[in-house]
């Protein structure tokens, strides 16, 4: 098949289509009798960090896994660049997956491989380049995430923050069009969390990626919340951006946003005009 | 019903393993790695057990031969028959279910718990093929382990029988050669081949489909050992019935 043969590659090759986005339409997902997603509609924009926020059990992870094709929705559709994922052929699904980078909550690095081998893994799997070229690309990416010199270490020998950066490096090494991040800050100290947030945001702009981040960390919302979907009990309760989230009158959003003492104090100071 | 589901899931897993193949060059390195971990890594314990159990079989047989009319060559004959027919293929396989099976279940189970399998799937890799196919190919070399076990078992019997003064060297060699049926070796290696497939796939099934955390990885390893042993014993019975009766 030539470079523009599949539907997916035609999109890449078509100069008219500039906006590569993910659109979720009326998405319903059930597990047994329990309906976890109840008609979600949302557009995840390109070159933007799109956040899905909400309490635990609100359906964030189910939405993400549905978008990744790991769950099949009962109703509604997930469209990649205007085409429903459910209509993709197996070949198109495989092509799409090569365009997806995923950052897992725990990093999901392969324990038996070194940092360099972990980052090189997607390249070895899907390209036929010489090892010298692969190594060059890996070093470029490791340098980008400030991990030069750590290539020979194993995941168990580096800190949690470094593991997240390796996972980011692995996710972007293939120059993906979509980046999915599942709670990228969990288990990290505030400083490292901010570094990871900023790295995700910078890479989103640099590679013009459609980035989707699941989080319930309000610091992340403040840092990188350019397009936010707030889920409550499987329903899209609110959408907006990081400036709007602190001004909204939506009761469920304010309860979530100001649940921490720090943000309550910020809110109080705002009201008092301090 | 749960058992039927699991059996169905197991066969679907087998189908998935032979689905979309991993790139050849990567597969090659994985197969060598698995041969090292599963086969080469087991040679030490298999050799040790085989040698000493072979010795014990010879001593036990000798101590039970009280009748002076029964020739001493029977010690070697009994040792040979029990080692080739049952001890080496079946009991070593049960030991391997504990060693190799637990390793397979826990390594795949840990990958499941830490989302490494999800990572493979999302990258578009057929995780079943990537993780289990190299193990199956590596286990094709398992008959060599059993051949070594047979040899060392008989060597152990010789060392214990002759060295312990139960039987002379010549009667032992004579007993070893008497009434030898080549088909017994064929039967033993057919069994071994089937056991190799069981040893590679049942523990892999328990690891791949496990749910939960670190504690469940341990439980899955134990369950895998129990079920692998059960299936080995049943297969042993069926194959023996089909080939020897």
Interface residues (C-beta under 8 A of the other chain):
Chain A: X68 X70 X93 X94 X97 X98 X100 X102 X104 X105 X106 X108 X109 X110 X111 X121 X122 X124 X125 X126 X180
Chain B: X22 X23 X26 X110 X111 X114 X115 X116 X118 X119 X121 X122 X123 X124 X125
